[in-house]
Every structure is written in structure tokens, then in C-alpha cells.
Amino acid sequence: MYELGVVYRNIVRADRAATDRLAAFGSATVHEAMGRVGLMKTYMRPIYPGAQVSGTAVTVLLQPGDNWMMHVAAEQIREGDIVVAAVTAECSDGYFGDLLATSFMARGARALVIDAGVRDVKTLQQMGFPVWSRWISSKGTIKATLGSVNIPLVCAGMIVQPGRRDRRRRRRRGLRAGGARRQDRRSGRGARGQRGRQAREARIGRARPRHVFDARAAGQGRAALHRLKAMLPRDPLQWRIGLVGYGEVGRILAEDLRRQGLTVAAYDVKLDLGQGSQLREHALAHDVLLAASHAELARDAALIVSAVTASQAVQVAQACAPAIRRGSWFLDFNSASPGAKQRAAQLVDGAGGRYVEGAVMTSVPPYRIKVPLLLGGAHAAALAGPLNALGFDAKVASAKLGVASATKMCRSVMIKGLEAMVIESFTAARHYGVEDAVIASLRETFPAIDWEKQASYFFQRVIEHGRRRSEEMREVAETVREAGLAPWSAEGTAERQAFIADLAEESVFGERGIPGFARSADWRVEADRLLRHARHCKD
């Protein structure tokens, strides 16, 4: 009886006033009043007590271990609807959690009834979203197999028609699913009648949610039946963006993407380590959803942006790959070596995603989302346009993976090396009292550089982000080593950056997180702190 890969958009919905009045009655009362029919199997239970709702059914047919169609169904929800979900074969996986509940509630759904498993029940109760399910399970799902939306289906032993006056009630031992049946206006039963009904329903509403495009056009005198083929919305402004890493870069991207109205979710390992209070506050202030894991974030994202420390680039790809949507984008923002990018690409592409390396060519804060970005890899050209539509300033460096990263890494030999050299040179000059003479000499040699201002900026950035910079420089050293050279400069820079990061963690430059930390407009303040620490260690 099931049609796979179709979505009917315009179902006949029940009168809202009638469903609101009906919600006052218990399921047993309605069951008895309708001649003792329509009750679902007794294993269907509410995930928390006290919920009682009534509304129009939006049906969704799922595949075992795959909740793709729940996201498609979300786009068909209208105010007052109840989503009723069944699976083509028995499956206890957790198909539904707090992220989908947020989407359902935003569109006006009243509840979910699912003959399978749900997760995040504590959060769902806090959100006040009612769910009746067969199981509760933390096991997640993938997104790879087609089902259908708004077709007749069997849920917990009862046939449920989409639309109609379908009712759902809280009941300790079961649910009633009933509704008026419309007479088929076309004569004939069996396959012929079924085809006639399908054709009429296709004329009523042709499926075109954001996850769908036309597989074939209508023939002459024949209704077009639109079938699911593509998972991602065509318009990147309708994408859901997942940010792995919610540090400075991740938060900047989140703010700029949210200003455009995009749905943004984020995950950071600090959330698991009890260090995420500031991250949670930022997410709450900017309506950014926080995922519970890499996999949870990857399952729902059309575009994943990995913006973590360089040493974690491959690990993030490994953590996201098993759950990534087929065809989803994975943009690796990390300052990693070409070899690391190639290993990450194998993981993502092998899981059905589309990996693109991104090389950020200067500091992010001054430019924000418009920071110059080089793209590389086989999918780079296809992603450049959508990224720029989202507000990025992206250019394709090469279809060969590693070229963009090599450009970034070789630049960092100079930029990060200059940071380390200025800190070392100016601090030593400060010790000997010759800093003014040194700066005057540098100004003669490089008159275009304001060395006072540049030194203050270098101290600020390294004190605040020395750990990330040191890890990047170890990747730079690996890049130089892959070229057959000994990375003496890169390794020395990594050590200097790590040294400053260690001192920052010891509060040598003040308490991290307080106003003014790493923001001194005069580099001499930080140099003096560094010298006092050196004298203390010597004594």
C-alpha cells in the first residue's frame, strides 16, 4: 500500500475549532463514542504524563534506522498538526530528539506519534512537546533512504490517513486513531481505484518541499508526481549550518550566519568538559542550537564547517563522517597540512559527504565572515557559489586537494614566525633598554609598518590564541617536512607560541576571561610581565 519517495503537500485538514474542542475528551471516551474502533496497540506510551492533544495528522513513512523523512515532514507541518510516523520494518532507534522538536514546534506541530524510538526525553519534557512512542532509545539514525510524507500508513496496528479528522489522545494503555473516510468518487476498486486516488491527490498537492526536486514532468493530460531525489535545498539560504568548534571563529561565523536568518547548530568538546558556560550564553543570545555530539550535528547539517585547533582536524572528520548526510558539504576551515587535509577528505568522501578544504588567508576578526578564503579539492568549485551566497569571500585555489592548504601553511611560516620574532626581539630589547633604538631602525628599513601598533597586536593575538597558533605551526612544520626540508623556523615558532600559551594559562598576563585580557594597547605592558616572570624563574 505504500508509495516510496513521494510527498503530498496539500492535505485536507480538520477544522481547528473542532479539534480544539475534541482535545477535552479522553481517548477512551472518543474510542467508545465511535463504536470501539481506532485504538492503537497498547505498547504506545507517552514519554511523560499529562499530555493530551488533538489535531490533523501529517503522516511520515520512515525506513529502519533512517530519519531523513522526518526533516521532509517538518516542512509540511502547519499550525495544529500532529505528526504520525511509522517504519517499513520494526526498529527501535531514536528517530526524534530535541533538535527536530525545535523544528516541529517552530512550525506549529502539537505532538508526535511514532511507532519506533525517540531520544532526549528529558529535554522534550522541558520543552513541553508531547510524544507517544513505542521505545525510548539513545541510538541515532542516518539520512540516506527515501520514505514518503502524507500517504496512508499503518502506525501501531491502525491505518492512519493524512489529513482527515485524525485524533490522538493520551491514554495509559493505548492511542485511538480514527477519522471520517471519504468515499472514492471514482468507480472501481483495487489497483485501478488506488491509481485514481493517487492521481487526484497528486493534483491536489504536488510534492516540492525544500528537500525535493522534480524527477519528471507531467505528461499531457497527466498529473506530475514529484519524487524525492535530492536531499539538500537548492537555495543555500535554506541550508542548516553545523559548526564544529565554537571558539572565536565559530562564534563569529554563527553571528553572521544567524543575521541572515539561517538555522545554525554548533558543537564543541568544551561543552562535554563542563567549560562551556560562555559558549551556552552566546548560543542562547544568538539562537544557535547546541548539539550533543559530532554525530548529532552532522546528521542534520547541509554544510558542516570544521573550525577547531589544527591537531583535531582529522579527528573531527572521523567523528562526523559516520553520520554525515549523503551529499552534504564538509568545509575544513582548519590550518592543517596538505597531508592531514587529504586524510580528512578520504573519511568524509568515503562516507558520502563532499569534502572541501578551506584556507583562511588572514586573521578572521577584522573581516568576520568575509575573511579571504581559498578553497581546494574536487568539490571546491561547486561549493564556492553557495558559500559566497552565504556571505563568505571564497575563491577556488585548485581542484587538487592540498594546494590551498599549502598556500596557507607557507604564508604562516612568515606571519606566525614574525609574531614569534617580534615578541622575542622586543622583549629582549626591553630588558636591555634599547627598544626605542631597535624600533627606529626597523622603521627605517620597513617604513610602511607601524611597529609599535604591530607589536601590540602580535602580543595580543599570541597571548590569547597561542595554543591554537602553536598547533598550527606544528602542521606548518609538517608541511615543510613533506616538501623535503628541515622545518627549523616553523618548529622554533611553534615552541615560542606554545611557551606564551603556557604562561597565559598560568595567568602571567592576567586572568583569562576578564575584560582587558590580552588587549593592552602598549606591547611594553605584556613584555614587562614576561620579563618579571623570567626573573622570578631565574631566582
C-alpha positions in Angstrom: 0.0 0.0 0.0 3.0 2.3 0.5 4.3 4.7 -2.1 8.0 5.5 -1.6 9.8 8.7 -2.4 6.7 11.0 -2.6 5.4 14.0 -0.7 1.8 15.2 -0.9 1.7 18.8 0.2 -1.9 19.9 0.4 -3.8 17.5 2.6 -7.4 18.2 3.8 -7.1 19.5 7.4 -9.7 19.2 10.1 -11.4 22.3 11.4 -9.2 23.8 14.1 -12.1 24.7 16.4 -13.4 21.1 16.2 -10.1 19.6 17.0 -9.6 22.0 19.9 -12.9 21.0 21.4 -12.2 17.4 20.9 -9.0 17.6 22.9 -11.0 18.0 26.1 -12.2 14.4 25.9 -10.2 11.4 26.9 -9.2 8.7 24.3 -11.4 6.1 26.0 -14.4 8.4 25.6 -13.8 9.0 21.9 -13.0 5.3 21.3 -16.3 4.3 22.8 -18.3 7.0 21.1 -17.1 5.9 17.7 -18.1 2.3 18.1 -15.0 1.0 19.9 -12.7 1.4 16.8 -9.5 3.2 16.0 -7.3 2.3 19.1 -3.6 1.8 18.5 -1.7 -1.0 20.1 -1.1 -0.8 23.9 2.7 -0.6 23.6 2.3 3.1 22.5 3.1 5.2 25.6 3.5 8.9 26.3 7.2 9.8 27.1 5.9 11.9 30.0 2.5 12.1 31.8 -0.2 14.7 31.4 -0.2 15.4 27.6 -3.5 15.5 25.8 -3.8 16.8 22.3 -6.0 16.7 19.2 -5.2 17.7 15.6 -4.8 16.9 11.9 -2.4 14.0 11.1 0.7 14.6 8.9 1.9 11.1 8.2 5.5 10.1 7.5 6.8 6.7 6.4 10.3 6.0 7.6 13.0 3.4 6.8 14.7 1.4 9.5 17.4 3.5 11.2 16.9 6.5 8.9 15.1 9.7 9.9 15.6 11.7 6.6 11.8 11.9 6.1 11.2 13.4 9.5 13.0 16.5 8.2 11.0 16.4 5.0 7.8 16.1 7.0 8.8 19.1 9.1 8.4 21.3 6.0 4.8 20.2 5.6 3.7 21.0 9.1 1.1 23.7 9.7 -0.3 25.1 13.0 -2.2 22.5 14.9 -0.8 19.4 13.1 0.2 16.1 14.7 2.9 14.1 13.0 2.2 10.4 12.9 5.3 8.2 11.9 5.6 4.6 11.0 8.6 2.5 9.9 8.6 0.0 7.0 10.1 -2.6 9.3 10.4 -2.8 13.1 13.1 -0.5 14.5 13.8 0.8 18.0 16.3 3.5 17.1 15.8 7.1 18.4 14.4 8.9 15.3 13.4 12.1 17.1 15.0 14.4 19.6 15.2 18.0 20.8 16.6 19.4 17.5 13.7 18.0 15.5 11.3 19.0 18.2 12.5 22.6 17.9 11.8 22.5 14.2 8.4 20.9 14.7 7.4 23.4 17.3 8.5 26.4 15.3 6.1 25.3 12.5 3.2 24.7 14.9 3.1 21.0 15.5 1.2 19.8 18.5 2.8 16.4 19.0 4.4 13.3 17.5 3.1 9.8 17.5 5.8 7.3 16.3 5.8 3.5 16.2 9.6 3.5 16.9 12.1 5.1 19.3 12.7 8.6 20.5 15.6 10.2 22.4 16.3 13.3 24.5 13.1 12.7 26.5 14.2 14.9 29.4 14.7 17.8 27.1 11.5 17.1 25.3 9.6 17.3 28.5 11.3 20.5 29.4 10.3 21.9 26.0 6.7 20.8 26.6 6.5 18.8 23.3 4.3 15.7 23.7 5.4 12.4 22.1 3.9 9.0 22.1 6.3 6.3 21.1 7.0 2.6 21.3 10.5 2.8 22.6 13.0 5.3 24.1 16.5 4.9 22.7 19.7 6.9 22.5 20.7 5.2 19.3 20.8 7.7 16.5 19.8 7.3 12.8 21.3 8.2 9.4 19.8 10.0 6.5 20.1 8.1 3.3 16.9 6.2 2.3 13.7 7.5 0.9 10.3 7.2 2.5 7.2 9.3 2.0 5.1 12.0 3.6 1.3 12.3 3.7 0.4 8.9 2.5 -1.9 6.4 4.2 0.1 4.2 6.6 -0.2 1.7 9.4 1.0 3.0 12.8 0.9 0.7 15.8 -1.7 -1.5 14.1 -4.0 1.2 12.9 -4.5 2.7 9.4 -3.9 6.4 9.6 -5.0 8.7 6.7 -3.1 12.0 6.2 -5.3 15.0 6.9 -8.9 13.9 7.6 -10.1 14.4 11.2 -7.4 12.3 12.7 -7.2 12.3 16.5 -4.6 11.4 19.1 -5.2 11.1 22.8 -3.1 10.4 25.8 -4.2 7.0 27.2 -2.4 4.9 29.7 -2.8 1.7 27.6 -3.0 2.9 24.1 -4.0 5.5 21.5 -7.0 5.9 19.4 -6.6 6.8 15.7 -9.8 7.4 13.9 -11.3 9.7 11.3 -14.0 10.1 8.7 -13.4 8.2 5.5 -14.2 9.9 2.2 -16.0 8.0 -0.5 -13.9 7.3 -3.5 -15.6 9.3 -6.3 -14.1 7.1 -8.9 -15.8 3.8 -9.6 -13.8 0.7 -9.2 -11.7 -0.8 -6.5 -8.3 -2.4 -6.2 -5.4 -1.1 -8.2 -7.5 1.0 -10.5 -9.2 2.8 -7.7 -5.9 3.2 -5.9 -4.3 4.8 -9.0 -7.3 7.2 -9.3 -7.0 8.3 -5.8 -3.3 8.8 -6.2 -3.8 10.9 -9.3 -6.4 13.1 -7.5 -4.2 13.6 -4.5 -1.2 14.5 -6.8 -3.4 17.1 -8.4 -4.4 18.5 -5.0 -0.8 19.0 -3.9 2.4 18.3 -5.7 5.4 17.5 -3.6 8.0 20.1 -3.6 9.5 20.6 -0.2 12.9 22.1 0.1 14.4 18.6 0.1 12.8 17.7 -3.2 13.2 18.4 -6.9 11.2 17.2 -9.9 12.2 13.7 -11.2 9.9 14.0 -14.2 7.5 16.5 -15.7 3.8 15.8 -16.2 2.8 14.2 -19.4 -0.1 15.6 -21.5 -3.3 15.3 -19.5 -1.5 13.5 -16.7 -0.6 14.8 -13.2 3.0 15.2 -12.3 4.1 13.1 -9.4 7.1 14.7 -7.8 9.5 12.2 -6.3 12.3 12.7 -3.8 15.8 12.7 -5.3 17.9 15.4 -3.8 18.4 15.9 -0.1 19.8 19.4 0.1 17.7 22.6 -0.6 18.8 24.3 -3.8 18.9 27.6 -2.1 21.9 27.8 0.3 20.0 30.4 2.4 17.7 27.5 3.4 20.6 25.3 4.5 21.1 24.2 8.1 24.7 25.0 9.0 26.6 23.0 11.5 29.7 24.5 13.2 32.2 22.1 14.8 34.3 24.3 17.2 32.6 27.2 18.9 35.6 29.3 19.7 36.3 32.8 18.4 36.0 31.8 14.7 32.9 29.6 15.3 31.1 32.3 17.2 31.8 34.9 14.6 30.5 32.7 11.8 27.4 31.8 13.9 26.6 35.5 14.5 27.0 36.4 10.8 25.0 33.4 9.6 22.2 34.0 12.1 21.9 37.6 10.9 20.8 36.2 7.6 18.1 34.0 9.3 19.9 30.7 8.7 19.5 27.8 11.1 22.8 27.3 12.9 23.8 24.5 15.2 27.2 24.1 17.0 29.2 21.5 18.8 32.4 22.0 20.9 34.1 19.4 23.1 34.3 22.1 25.8 30.5 21.5 26.2 31.3 18.0 27.4 34.1 19.1 29.7 32.0 21.5 31.8 33.8 24.5 30.3 31.0 25.7 28.1 29.1 28.3 30.2 30.2 31.2 28.0 29.5 29.1 24.9 26.0 28.4 26.1 25.4 32.0 26.9 26.5 33.0 23.4 24.4 30.3 21.8 21.3 31.4 23.8 21.8 35.1 22.9 22.1 34.3 19.2 19.6 31.5 18.9 22.3 28.9 18.0 21.3 25.3 18.6 23.9 23.3 20.6 24.3 19.7 19.5 25.2 16.9 22.0 27.9 15.3 19.7 29.7 15.4 16.4 27.3 12.8 15.0 24.1 14.7 16.1 25.4 17.9 14.5 26.4 16.1 11.3 23.1 14.3 10.8 21.1 17.5 10.4 23.6 19.8 8.6 23.7 20.6 4.9 27.0 22.3 5.5 29.4 21.4 8.2 32.2 23.9 9.0 35.1 22.5 11.0 36.9 25.3 12.8 38.9 23.6 15.6 42.6 23.5 16.5 44.8 22.1 13.8 45.6 18.9 15.7 41.9 18.0 15.8 41.2 18.4 12.1 41.3 14.8 11.1 39.6 13.6 14.4 36.6 15.9 13.6 36.3 14.5 10.1 36.4 11.0 11.6 33.8 11.8 14.2 31.4 13.4 11.7 31.8 11.0 8.8 29.6 8.1 10.0 26.6 10.4 10.5 27.0 12.8 7.6 24.2 13.2 5.1 24.9 11.8 1.7 25.8 14.8 -0.5 26.3 17.2 2.4 29.2 19.6 2.4 32.2 19.5 4.8 34.2 22.6 4.8 37.5 22.2 6.6 38.5 25.6 8.0 41.4 24.3 9.9 45.1 25.3 9.4 46.3 21.7 8.8 48.9 20.3 6.5 48.0 19.1 3.0 48.5 15.5 4.2 46.1 16.0 7.0 43.5 17.5 4.7 43.9 14.5 2.4 43.3 12.1 5.2 40.2 14.0 6.3 38.9 14.1 2.8 39.1 10.3 2.5 37.0 9.9 5.6 34.3 12.4 4.6 34.1 11.5 0.9 34.1 7.8 1.8 31.0 8.3 3.9 29.1 10.0 1.1 29.8 13.6 2.0 31.6 16.3 -0.1 34.9 17.5 1.5 36.3 20.9 0.6 39.5 22.3 2.2 39.4 25.9 3.2 42.5 28.0 3.8 41.8 31.2 5.8 44.3 33.7 4.5 44.4 36.3 7.3 43.0 36.9 10.8 39.2 36.4 11.0 38.0 39.1 13.5 38.7 42.2 11.2 36.9 40.6 8.3 34.5 38.3 10.0 32.6 36.0 7.5 34.2 38.0 4.7 37.7 36.8 5.6 39.6 35.8 2.4 39.1 32.1 1.9 40.8 29.8 -0.6 39.0 26.5 -1.5 40.6 23.3 -2.7 39.6 19.8 -3.8 37.3 18.1 -6.3 34.2 19.7 -4.9 35.6 23.2 -4.4 34.2 24.8 -7.5 30.7 23.5 -6.7 30.7 25.0 -3.2 32.2 28.4 -4.0 29.0 29.9 -5.3 26.8 28.8 -2.4 29.4 29.9 0.1 29.5 33.4 -1.4 25.7 33.5 -1.3 26.0 32.9 2.4 28.3 35.9 2.8 31.8 34.3 2.5 34.6 35.6 0.3 35.6 32.3 -1.2 37.8 31.6 -4.2 38.9 28.3 -5.7 42.6 27.8 -5.5 42.7 24.4 -7.2 40.8 21.3 -7.8 43.8 19.4 -6.4 43.5 18.8 -2.7 46.3 20.4 -0.7 47.1 23.4 -2.9 45.0 25.8 -0.8 46.4 24.4 2.5 50.0 24.6 1.2 49.4 28.3 0.4 48.2 28.9 3.9 50.9 26.9 5.5 53.8 28.6 3.7 52.3 32.0 4.5 52.2 31.1 8.1 56.0 30.4 8.2 56.3 34.1 7.7 53.3 35.5 9.6 53.4 33.3 12.7 57.2 33.4 12.6 57.1 37.2 12.5 54.9 37.2 15.6 57.3 35.0 17.5 60.3 37.0 16.4 58.8 40.4 17.4 57.9 39.0 20.9 61.4 37.6 21.3 63.2 40.7 19.9 61.1 43.4 21.5 61.1 41.7 24.9 64.8 41.2 24.9 65.3 44.8 23.7 63.1 46.0 26.6 65.3 44.1 29.0 68.4 46.0 27.7 66.6 49.3 27.4 67.2 49.5 23.6 63.6 49.0 22.4 63.3 52.6 21.0 66.5 52.3 19.0 65.5 48.9 17.6 62.1 50.2 16.6 63.6 53.3 15.0 66.0 51.1 13.0 63.1 48.8 11.8 61.1 51.9 10.8 63.9 53.0 8.5 64.2 49.5 6.9 60.4 48.9 6.7 58.7 52.4 6.7 55.3 51.0 5.7 54.9 49.2 9.0 53.8 50.9 12.3 56.0 48.7 14.5 54.5 50.0 17.8 51.0 49.2 16.7 52.0 45.9 15.0 53.9 44.7 18.1 50.9 45.4 20.4 48.7 43.4 18.0 51.1 40.5 17.8 51.4 40.3 21.7 47.6 40.4 21.9 47.0 37.6 19.4 49.6 35.2 20.7 48.7 35.6 24.4 45.0 34.9 23.6 45.5 32.3 20.9 49.0 31.0 21.3 47.8 27.4 21.8 45.9 27.3 18.6 48.8 29.0 16.8 51.4 26.6 18.1 49.4 23.7 16.9 49.0 25.3 13.5 52.8 25.8 13.4 53.3 22.1 14.0 51.2 21.5 11.0 53.3 24.1 9.1 56.4 22.2 10.2 54.9 19.0 8.8 54.1 20.8 5.5 57.7 21.9 5.2 58.9 18.4 6.1 56.6 17.0 3.4 58.5 19.2 1.0 61.8 17.6 2.0 63.1 20.5 4.1 64.0 20.6 7.8 61.4 22.9 9.4 63.8 24.8 11.8 62.0 28.1 11.6 58.5 26.6 11.8 59.4 24.4 14.8 61.0 27.3 16.6 57.9 29.4 16.1 55.7 26.6 17.4 57.8 26.4 20.6 57.7 30.2 21.1 53.9 30.2 20.6 53.4 27.3 22.9 55.6 29.0 25.5 53.4 32.1 25.6 50.3 29.9 25.7 51.6 28.1 28.8 52.3 31.4 30.5 48.8 32.7 29.6 47.3 29.6 31.2 49.4 30.3 34.3 47.8 33.9 34.4 51.2 35.6 33.8 49.3 38.1 31.6 46.3 38.4 33.9 43.2 36.3 34.3 41.8 34.9 31.1 38.2 35.9 30.5 38.2 39.2 32.4 37.8 42.5 30.5 41.1 43.7 29.1 42.8 40.3 29.0 45.3 40.4 26.1 44.0 43.8 25.0 46.9 46.1 26.1 47.4 48.9 23.5 51.1 49.0 24.6 53.2 45.9 24.0 55.6 47.0 26.8 53.0 46.1 29.4 53.0 42.5 28.3 56.8 42.4 27.7 57.3 43.6 31.3 55.1 40.8 32.6 57.1 38.3 30.6 60.4 39.7 32.0 59.1 39.7 35.6 58.2 36.0 35.1 61.6 35.2 33.7 63.4 36.9 36.6 61.2 35.1 39.1 62.0 31.7 37.5 65.7 32.6 37.5 65.7 33.5 41.2 
